């Protein structure tokens, strides 16, 4: 779990630097930064989404994932966790704290690098993928914290739990993942990242966290399709 520890540490360290920079950034500039980051996140999502190999299956996964996510209220639970953390702190506006926490958590957890990097770290101790991810996450943590505040730093907690769990279960998970499966998971994550970017720009409020089950449904549906011979 060395890579996960580095990743979480990079988010906290870079986010802290972002907080220091935030003090000298006017509100209008902070809003423009957030819009610019939203556009960049959308482009990253598109790049990932284009790696899909079976968009019909991805569409079914998203639809079923939306049903499960709405049923279990994943978005509300994630926001609730953000509000609980916020209550323990002072001097932070609710919308900024929760928005920063939720946005950063989703961006850092959704994607192939989190899954594949954690698998490699758990199986072989090779954390090169997570090292690269740590640098990318650090850049975003700095920028997000500069525009949205302290909530971004606390996204390191779910990142640690999520990637750490994958590393611990690596020996069971990796043999089940094929290259097409990884590509479709990446594409599904890319679509969710696009939704996150749309939220950041303010075009529409998409409950991205309620779509998260779709990422886990992709390998299950692909396995079912293979067994049934479709």
C-alpha positions as CSV (number, residue, x, y, z in Angstrom):
1,X,0.0,0.0,0.0
2,X,3.0,2.3,-0.3
3,X,1.6,3.9,-3.5
4,X,-1.7,4.6,-1.9
5,X,0.0,6.3,1.1
6,X,2.1,8.4,-1.3
7,X,-1.1,9.3,-3.2
8,X,-3.0,10.4,-0.1
9,X,0.0,12.3,1.2
10,X,0.4,14.1,-2.2
11,X,-3.3,15.2,-2.1
12,X,-2.9,16.6,1.4
13,X,0.4,18.4,0.8
14,X,-0.6,19.9,-2.5
15,X,-4.0,20.8,-1.2
16,X,-2.4,22.7,1.7
17,X,-0.3,24.7,-0.7
18,X,-3.5,25.4,-2.6
19,X,-5.1,26.7,0.6
20,X,-2.2,29.1,1.1
21,X,-2.6,30.4,-2.4
22,X,-6.4,30.8,-2.0
23,X,-5.9,33.6,0.4
24,X,-4.5,35.8,-2.3
25,X,-7.0,34.9,-5.0
26,X,-10.0,37.2,-5.6
27,X,-13.4,35.5,-5.8
28,X,-14.0,36.2,-9.5
29,X,-10.6,34.7,-10.3
30,X,-11.3,31.7,-8.2
31,X,-14.6,31.2,-10.1
32,X,-12.8,31.4,-13.5
33,X,-10.2,28.9,-12.3
34,X,-13.0,26.5,-11.4
35,X,-14.6,26.9,-14.8
36,X,-11.2,26.3,-16.5
37,X,-10.6,23.2,-14.4
38,X,-14.1,22.0,-15.3
39,X,-13.4,22.3,-19.0
40,X,-10.1,20.4,-18.5
41,X,-11.9,17.6,-16.5
42,X,-14.5,17.3,-19.3
43,X,-11.6,16.9,-21.9
44,X,-9.9,14.2,-19.7
45,X,-13.3,12.4,-19.4
46,X,-13.8,12.4,-23.2
47,X,-10.3,11.0,-23.7
48,X,-11.0,8.2,-21.3
49,X,-14.5,7.6,-22.6
50,X,-13.2,7.0,-26.2
51,X,-11.3,3.9,-25.0
52,X,-14.5,1.9,-24.6
53,X,-15.0,-1.3,-26.6
54,X,-18.7,-2.0,-26.0
55,X,-20.8,1.2,-25.5
56,X,-24.1,-0.7,-25.4
57,X,-22.8,-2.6,-22.4
58,X,-21.5,0.6,-20.9
59,X,-24.9,2.2,-21.4
60,X,-26.7,-0.6,-19.7
61,X,-24.1,-0.4,-16.8
62,X,-24.8,3.3,-16.5
63,X,-28.6,2.9,-16.4
64,X,-28.4,0.1,-13.8
65,X,-25.8,2.0,-11.9
66,X,-28.1,5.0,-11.7
67,X,-30.9,2.9,-10.3
68,X,-28.6,1.4,-7.6
69,X,-27.0,4.7,-6.8
70,X,-30.3,6.5,-6.5
71,X,-31.7,3.6,-4.4
72,X,-28.7,3.7,-2.0
73,X,-28.3,7.5,-2.2
74,X,-24.5,7.4,-2.8
75,X,-24.3,11.1,-3.6
76,X,-26.2,12.2,-0.5
77,X,-24.1,9.9,1.7
78,X,-20.9,11.4,0.2
79,X,-22.2,14.9,0.7
80,X,-23.3,13.9,4.2
81,X,-19.7,12.8,5.0
82,X,-18.5,16.1,3.7
83,X,-20.9,18.0,6.0
84,X,-19.9,15.9,9.0
85,X,-16.2,16.8,8.4
86,X,-17.1,20.4,7.9
87,X,-18.9,20.6,11.3
88,X,-15.6,19.7,12.9
89,X,-13.9,22.7,11.3
90,X,-14.5,26.4,11.4
91,X,-14.4,29.2,8.9
92,X,-15.3,27.3,5.8
93,X,-18.5,27.9,3.8
94,X,-20.6,24.8,3.5
95,X,-21.1,24.8,-0.3
96,X,-17.3,25.2,-0.9
97,X,-16.3,22.6,1.6
98,X,-18.8,19.9,0.5
99,X,-18.3,20.7,-3.2
100,X,-14.5,20.5,-2.9
101,X,-14.7,17.3,-1.0
102,X,-17.1,15.5,-3.3
103,X,-15.6,16.8,-6.6
104,X,-12.0,15.9,-5.6
105,X,-13.1,12.5,-4.2
106,X,-14.8,11.5,-7.4
107,X,-12.0,12.8,-9.6
108,X,-9.3,11.0,-7.7
109,X,-11.2,7.7,-7.3
110,X,-12.9,7.3,-10.7
111,X,-10.5,6.1,-13.3
112,X,-8.3,3.2,-14.4
113,X,-5.1,4.5,-12.8
114,X,-6.7,4.1,-9.3
115,X,-7.7,0.5,-10.0
116,X,-4.7,-0.7,-12.0
117,X,-2.2,1.1,-9.9
118,X,-3.6,-0.2,-6.6
119,X,-3.6,-3.8,-8.1
120,X,0.0,-3.5,-9.1
121,X,1.0,-2.1,-5.7
122,X,-0.8,-4.8,-3.9
123,X,0.4,-7.7,-6.0
124,X,4.0,-6.8,-6.8
125,X,4.8,-3.8,-4.6
126,X,5.4,-1.8,-7.8
127,X,3.7,1.6,-7.3
128,X,5.0,3.5,-10.4
129,X,1.4,3.9,-11.7
130,X,0.3,5.4,-8.4
131,X,3.4,7.6,-8.3
132,X,2.3,9.1,-11.6
133,X,-1.3,9.4,-10.4
134,X,0.0,11.1,-7.2
135,X,1.6,13.8,-9.3
136,X,-1.5,14.4,-11.3
137,X,-3.8,14.3,-8.3
138,X,-1.4,16.7,-6.5
139,X,-1.7,19.2,-9.3
140,X,-5.5,19.0,-9.2
141,X,-5.6,19.1,-5.4
142,X,-3.6,22.3,-5.5
143,X,-5.9,23.9,-8.0
144,X,-9.1,22.6,-6.5
145,X,-8.1,23.7,-3.0
146,X,-7.2,27.2,-4.3
147,X,-10.7,27.5,-5.8
148,X,-12.9,25.4,-3.4
149,X,-11.1,25.3,-0.1
150,X,-10.3,22.8,2.6
151,X,-12.7,20.0,1.6
152,X,-10.3,19.0,-1.1
153,X,-7.7,17.9,1.5
154,X,-10.2,15.5,3.1
155,X,-10.7,13.7,-0.2
156,X,-7.4,11.9,0.7
157,X,-9.4,9.8,3.2
158,X,-11.8,8.0,0.7
159,X,-8.8,7.7,-1.7
160,X,-6.8,5.9,0.9
161,X,-9.7,3.6,1.8
162,X,-10.7,2.9,-1.8
163,X,-7.2,2.2,-3.2
164,X,-6.1,0.5,-0.1
165,X,-9.0,-1.9,-0.3
166,X,-8.1,-2.8,-3.9
167,X,-4.5,-3.3,-3.0
168,X,-5.4,-5.7,-0.2
169,X,-7.8,-7.6,-2.4
170,X,-5.4,-7.5,-5.4
171,X,-4.7,-11.2,-5.6
172,X,-8.4,-12.0,-6.0
173,X,-9.3,-9.1,-8.4
174,X,-6.5,-9.0,-11.0
175,X,-7.0,-12.5,-12.6
176,X,-10.6,-11.5,-13.3
177,X,-9.8,-8.3,-15.2
178,X,-9.1,-8.6,-19.0
179,X,-7.9,-5.8,-21.3
180,X,-11.4,-5.2,-22.8
181,X,-12.8,-5.1,-19.3
182,X,-10.3,-2.5,-18.2
183,X,-11.0,-0.5,-21.3
184,X,-14.7,-0.5,-20.7
185,X,-14.2,0.4,-17.0
186,X,-11.9,3.3,-18.1
187,X,-14.6,4.5,-20.6
188,X,-17.3,4.3,-17.9
189,X,-15.1,6.2,-15.5
190,X,-14.4,8.8,-18.3
191,X,-18.1,9.4,-18.7
192,X,-18.5,10.0,-15.0
193,X,-15.5,12.4,-15.1
194,X,-17.2,14.3,-17.9
195,X,-20.3,14.6,-15.6
196,X,-18.0,16.0,-12.8
197,X,-16.6,18.5,-15.2
198,X,-20.1,19.7,-16.2
199,X,-20.8,20.1,-12.5
200,X,-17.7,22.2,-12.0
201,X,-18.6,24.5,-14.9
202,X,-22.1,24.8,-13.5
203,X,-23.9,23.8,-16.7
204,X,-26.1,21.2,-14.8
205,X,-26.1,19.4,-11.5
206,X,-25.4,15.8,-12.2
207,X,-25.4,13.3,-9.3
208,X,-22.1,11.7,-10.4
209,X,-21.7,9.7,-7.2
210,X,-25.1,8.0,-7.8
211,X,-23.6,6.7,-11.1
212,X,-20.6,5.1,-9.4
213,X,-22.1,1.6,-9.2
214,X,-21.9,1.5,-13.0
215,X,-18.1,1.2,-12.7
216,X,-18.4,-2.0,-10.7
217,X,-21.3,-3.3,-12.9
218,X,-19.2,-3.3,-16.1
219,X,-17.0,-6.3,-15.2
220,X,-20.1,-8.2,-13.9
221,X,-22.1,-7.6,-17.0
222,X,-19.1,-8.5,-19.3
223,X,-18.7,-11.8,-17.3
224,X,-22.4,-12.5,-17.7
225,X,-22.3,-11.8,-21.5
226,X,-19.3,-14.2,-21.8
227,X,-21.0,-17.0,-19.9
228,X,-24.3,-16.6,-21.9
229,X,-22.3,-16.5,-25.2
230,X,-23.7,-13.2,-26.5
